[in-house]
C-alpha cells in the first residue's frame, strides 16, 4: 500500500490548538456558496492550518468537514486547500491514534491510522489477506464458533489426531500457522481455500468459525481519508448546491453511454468499494462477490458517477439480480447501496455517508433511481 505524501506535518506553526468551535464554523461555512462564501472558506482553512490538532474527536469532525469540501468545492483553489489540510490531518491522526486515550475514539471510523474490527464473509477475508496482508490480522474466534479441529478435519488432506485434539482453537491456530511460516489469518484462509467442494461450502465452513478480524488501513487508499474512485476533472459548485429537484425530470433523462473501462480501472473500482466498506466493518454481497468483469461505470454529470457491481451468474438469486453500487462525487465515495431489479420493479436502498449529508443528497438519490 503506497502512502500518500502528507505535506506539511502537524503541528501548525502558530502553536494554537484547533478547537471544536473552529471546526463547527468551518463545517457551517462549507455548505454556503456565492458572494463572499468562497473567501470565508479559504480564510477558515488558512487559520485552521496553523493550529495544532490535539483532540481525536475534533480531528474526526474536521476530517469529515474536509471530505465534504472535496466533494462539493466552490473553486479549484478551495479543493486544493482542503486536500492539503486532509494530508496534514493524516499526520496528526497517526500521532493521536498511538495514544491509548484516543484509541477508542478512532475505532471503526475508517480514518487514516484507525482500526476496525469485524467478522467478514470468506470472499472479503480472502481478498483482504491477498490484497492487504500487512494491514489485517486475526483477533479471535467469536462466541459460538465451531472448534477449529473439527473444521480442519474437512480442510486438510492429512493431519495427526494428536495435534488436532490438543489445546484450544486459538492455540492450535498458533501452532499450525507458526509451523507454516504464515500469519494466523493467512494460514486459516489458505486452509479453507484448499478445502474440496463449492465456494458456497467454503463460505459456510469459514462462517462457522466466526473469525474476528482487525483492519488497520494506515494512510493508504483503503482508509476513508484517501479512498477515491476514478480520477476526472473536478466539478466546482460556482452556482451552489441543488437543494430542490424535480424527480420525474431527472429520472426521465436518457442515461449516458457506459464508460469503457480498462481492467485496471475495474479492479480499482472493486477495491475502492470493498476497502471502504471493510474499514467501516460493513459489506454487501454484490460488492463482496463481484469480479472486475462484472463492473459497470456511468458518469452522470455535475461530478457524479456511479459504479455498478453485478454478482457472478453462479451466485445470483434465482429471480431478481441483486446489484450493488457506489456513488462518487468528484471521485469521493459519497454513498453505497443496492437494488433488486425484477420485471418492471426495483427495490432500492441507499446509504449516504455521514460526512456528505447536507450536500446534494436528494439529487444523488434521484440519480440512483434514474440509473
Secondary structure by P-SEA (a helix, b strand, c coil): cccccccccccccccccccaaaaaaaaaaaaccccaaaaaaaaaaaaaaacccccaaaaaaaaaaaaaaaaccccaaaaaaaaaaaaaaaaaaaaaaacccccccccccccccbbbbbbccaaaaaaaaacccccccccccccccccaaaaaaaccccccccccccccaaaaaaaaaaaacccaaaaaaaaaaaccccaaaaaaaaaaabbbbbbbbcccccccccccccccbbbbccccccccccaaaaaaccccccccccaaaaaaaaaaaaaaaaaaccccccccccccccbbbbbccccbbbbbbbcccccccccbbbbbbbbbccccccccbbbbbcccbbbbbbbccccccccaaaaaaaaaaac
